[in-house]
Amino acid sequence: MTANATRVLVLNSGSSSVKYQLLDMAKAADGGSAAGVRLAAGLVERIGETTSRLAHTPLAAGGGTRETTGPIADHDAALKAVAGELAADGLGLDSPELAAIGHRVVHGGLKFTAPTVIDDVVLKEIERLVPVAPLHNPANITGIRTARALRPDLPQVAVFDTAFHTTMPEHAARYAIDVATADAHRIRRYGFHGTSHDYVSRRTAELLGKAPEEVNVIVLHLGNGASASAVRGGRCVDTSMGLTPLEGLVMGTRSGDVDPAVTFHLERVAGMATDEIDELLNKKSGLLGLCGDNDMREIRRRIDEGDERAALAFDIYIHRLKKYIGAYTAVLGKVDAVAFTAGVGENAAPVRAAAIDGLEELGMAVDASLNAVRSGEPRLISPAYARVAVAVVPTDEELEIARQTYALVTA
Ligand code: ADP
């Protein structure tokens, strides 16, 4: 790696998509959590279909998004197309300024507690985790293989969604089921969205003018998928997602917590197959299952028009959130801040107001005018008198992956 190699390509490979960002991390070493300049970003979707689409935005070069449609057969073709777009902006993958490629990997099990340079052994271990992450890890592996083939000489780093949660104590991570059975099948709570919880909890500490070690934060990552975490002094002590991303909060299309006996009941009484139940709970439940919409904007619009199903879906969503805020307050003992992040958390003021409403006894309150401000910056929305800071802290998983990747390869 040359001394002026300061760029990191971040790849988030899904089963039929690749999201990517190219960042320059030149100032990242000393610049706090937000350092890093985005040079380009884009998305390839519907890989393997005839209607694949590549949308590339050359942020550094200026100019709008370039779109190409047409068949992109596989991840290899997708990455080559991305490389072509980057090269057109003078940012090609063969550039000596590229320091590393950082890959989002969803499941790192218990072994991967930190970002890891990928070699054959590491890749094998990520493959060994496919049974616990059948929907995610195979796509991540394909992305890694493709990128390694394209630039075998370049460090490739895996940044795991689960890593931040590996600090959870055993009493939070274990389910109360037979230990031998659980261990034989690696059944335990792993948690997800870790890169976001990590980044947002640190940014929240910064917003309070403190070091991460000095504060306890409840992070509410509310996107289409949603999870809460309790972070004590910079270390995760509990999180709402479990063996899979199904557990916990009500999400766009996932149920979150249900009595596990619901699945037996659906099998025995409704005659549903395991895969059908899986699909029901992961893709047809949550806000979508409750009211037919999974987008919070649409749900709020319907509520404003007096739609009762949308109102009930919203209330169920908020009730679950409150339960986790209460639970994590008890787990942490003392809370310095509650941070809202991701699509819903950053944008939906009514969700923030409703989730915190009535929690004055816990030291939590939201100031209506601060809550109404729209901004892309981290900000406080609690009144000055509140004992607990309530904050909106935009997440940036790509920046965090780039930061961790760059820190590892320049260490
Ligand atoms: P993902 O989990 O797919 O990364 P995001 O974090 O981008 O999701 O969040 C997507 C969700 O954010 C949308 O489904 C929508 O419900 C919500 N959202 C985005 N913008 C707004 C807004 N202005 N008001 C309310 N909700 C919003």
Residues whose N, C-alpha, C, O or C-beta is under 5 A from the ligand:
A	BS01	ADP	L222 G223 N224 G225 N294 D295 M296 R297 A342 G343 V344 N347 A348
